[in-house]
């Protein structure tokens, strides 16, 4: 797979589609909160703050023509979670979808896990394009016939009908988390998955909803001693006994479930010593890891903290093998970003299918890609201004200080309300989905 | 829902008062970022004030964000530890320069800023030190926080976050401060102004309950809050949301109708009347930005 951007053999990213309302006035419920491709890349799911899941399906026909890769069109929309009120604790439980994870496909139907702060649901998305006709005891409209009027018997036949996509909740995994769920991750054993909140991680079996195993618990006996919370967790893509979780202190712990039932003692601890020259009052806050993702190969993992993306080799714990600065120009603005709470924004990151390029979001609707082989990076913008299909995106540049060149943007004119927190990369092709506040952009590489 | 509506109404009321304060804070934080000449201790104080303000805001929310609270609490602890180390290393009469600190941050500006230590704290008092250097009104009006304030503030926040585990009526709006006896001065942030007499302890922090600031609600008759809420479904035995949890020490029936049950004179007996009055904070902010 080709690289991130720039000249030569590198990819040129083109606008493909944009989904969502055009207005600047964003309805709160439409704010996109998660984006995820399924394992084949044919389906793209988004979750929003209103608790809805929208699934897009890639058209198959155009792929043969190779003018462009197939477009993504709405396949299914359903309300996954509703707002709830916990009467016991007088708390509102938000219906916002925190994460969606697809399960590997086992039969004709598709399955995904979606979660809000407290409850995880397993949804089955299935197609129906035939229906039986010619029942003996029922009329076509469903009314029952009087058995005495039946004179002959016939076998119902299946006739084609318009495609109907049905989403039905198959399992509801509730009441296992006191704190807010931030991650779910399906295991490679195809039977279990984990869910993580601020202080605990639970292991579930997909078939069993009334109980789960607690595998990590970092809650101190005395809450006053709490100094660290869990921020993300993921199963290893190949080893079904291995998972990692990241913390607000910038550490990642790798745990092996074979070692003990409660994995409070890590097998490996990944932590980079702090750079003393970069020390500030906000050092700890910006070291908090907002996302952790294994590479497809399982050999590396990537973490995202406020200013950088780090790639870790699982065999080396004391420092990352690669570090990429996402928006270093913000380091001198940390106090303002702390004041307006932007410093707590949780950016996600993702790998491309071959693990050669990583991508993450930034402010001003910018997103960044880093090519691990060429060491080149590119900044692109998700904006409706470039909305002609096959328009190549122009690289953007932020001017940190000094003279601003033409086409550069100065740090002070960045819009911090336009943040790209969620991005996803097709597992096989160069197609990316980038979510701005309430719009979903799909970009593809230029196909000649 | 009753709780949601009250939160909404209180949030709006607070927002009106906080908006000016927030605007001033935004100005200060960009000053922090852009200015190289701000003395280190002033920067640290600014950050500390921002942290404490945020923590206070979170306290008023029914379910504060645990991740953010922990990060902010850690920042406060870190600053507190640094200040403690500095004060333990400095001689009592510090008037010129800052004593060398092994944890010193780069960019310390050691122009005669001294640390004026609040009385009543467990730090050494700068006895007889006319410690205000002639740096101008900003240093003279620094908001000082004692060790006890910060420790108790962090403790109370984290303890309250633990309430989520409890089945019993949540204690999130019951001030932790009521559970711990505190010395009068240690609950307060002190505003020092060289030009005026001490106005009295200003409690931004105190016991984290805005019930201590009766000024918020005094222009709202209690009945107004509830007049369009249908309470017919609540009988007298219903254990209503935390805002109305009956407080053991108070027996007056009207306590259960008050928005903040601990807003009563009996609980204030042991604590001097600390008024979290943001109009006075506005005044402080004006002084700080030198307007």
Interface residues (C-beta under 8 A of the other chain):
Chain A: X85 X88 X89 X90 X91 X92 X178 X179 X180 X198 X199 X223 X224 X225 X226 X227 X228 X229 X231 X248 X277 X279 X280 X281 X282 X284 X285 X288 X332 X333 X334 X335 X336 X338 X339 X340 X341 X344
Chain B: X1 X3 X4 X25 X26 X29 X30 X32 X33 X43 X44 X46 X47 X50 X62 X63 X66 X67 X68 X70 X71 X72 X73 X74 X75 X77 X78 X79 X105 X106 X154 X155 X158 X159 X161 X162 X163 X164 X165 X167 X170 X241 X242
